[in-house]
Structures are given as C-alpha cells and as structure tokens.
Amino acid sequence: MCGQGVASALVERAAGDAWGAGVSDLYVHVASTNAGGRQLYVRSCGFGVERRELEAVARGLGRPPRLLLHRACPQRADAAQ
C-alpha cells in the first residue's frame, strides 16, 4: 500500500480542517533519521524545515535529533504578499 498517496491525502485533509477552523500555521516534528517521514512532509505536503534539534539535546534524551517542520496556511501566505 506504500506510495499510493494515502498519507499525503490524510495530511491534506487535516490541514484543510485546521485552516477551516482558523489555524494559520501547522508544525510537525519528524526524526531526522526518518527519511520516509521527511519525504512525506517536505516533498509531498509542502512543509519546510524551520529548525533542527541540537545533537547534544537529542543525545541527552536518548533519541535521534528531530526536525521542526512548518507549513503556513495558503490564505495567510497570500495575504502577506
């Protein structure tokens, strides 16, 4: 079932619902080692990397560093221009 667009469709549905409720920005964390998750959010769903967690912080928490990903509401982005 991999590669059929189910995950990106779910993200788009959630984004639409959030924007319909007045949310202006979406954020998600993904492990930097999770290539599939990064591809889904960045390539398929239009998120951008806002911040990378420091190695020392992640090491202290016993996990891989996370990326903070961001996507602005299209209406908000259009209004800013």
C-alpha positions in Angstrom: 0.0 0.0 0.0 3.1 2.2 0.2 3.3 5.0 -2.4 -0.4 5.3 -3.1 -0.8 8.8 -1.6 -2.9 7.8 1.4 -0.6 9.5 4.0 -0.4 12.8 2.0 -4.2 12.8 1.5 -4.6 12.4 5.3 -2.2 15.3 5.9 -4.0 17.5 3.4 -7.4 16.7 4.9 -6.1 17.5 8.4 -4.5 20.7 7.1 -7.8 21.8 5.4 -9.7 21.1 8.6 -7.2 23.1 10.7 -7.3 26.0 8.3 -11.1 25.9 8.2 -11.0 26.3 12.0 -8.8 29.3 11.8 -5.4 27.8 12.3 -2.7 29.8 10.4 0.3 27.6 10.8 1.0 23.9 11.0 4.0 22.4 12.7 5.2 18.8 12.9 8.3 17.1 14.4 10.0 14.3 12.5 13.1 12.3 13.4 16.0 13.4 11.2 16.7 9.8 10.6 13.1 9.2 9.3 13.7 9.6 5.5 10.1 8.5 4.7 8.6 11.0 7.1 10.8 13.8 5.8 9.8 12.9 2.2 6.1 12.9 3.1 6.0 16.2 4.9 8.6 18.2 2.9 8.3 16.9 -0.7 4.7 15.7 -0.8 3.0 18.1 1.6 4.8 21.4 1.3 6.4 21.7 4.8 9.7 23.4 5.2 12.4 22.8 7.8 12.2 25.5 10.4 14.7 24.2 12.9 16.9 21.2 13.6 17.3 20.0 17.2 20.8 20.1 18.6 22.6 16.8 18.6 23.5 17.2 22.3 19.9 17.8 23.3 18.7 14.7 21.4 21.6 12.6 22.7 20.7 13.7 26.3 17.1 12.5 25.6 18.3 9.2 24.1 16.8 9.7 20.6 17.8 10.9 17.2 17.6 14.7 16.6 14.2 15.9 15.4 13.4 18.4 12.7 10.7 21.0 13.3 8.7 21.4 10.1 6.4 24.3 9.3 3.7 25.0 6.7 1.7 28.3 6.6 -1.9 28.4 5.7 -2.1 29.3 1.9 -4.6 32.1 2.6 -2.4 33.7 5.2 0.7 33.4 2.9 -1.3 35.1 0.0 -2.5 37.9 2.3 1.1 38.7 3.3 2.1 39.5 -0.3 
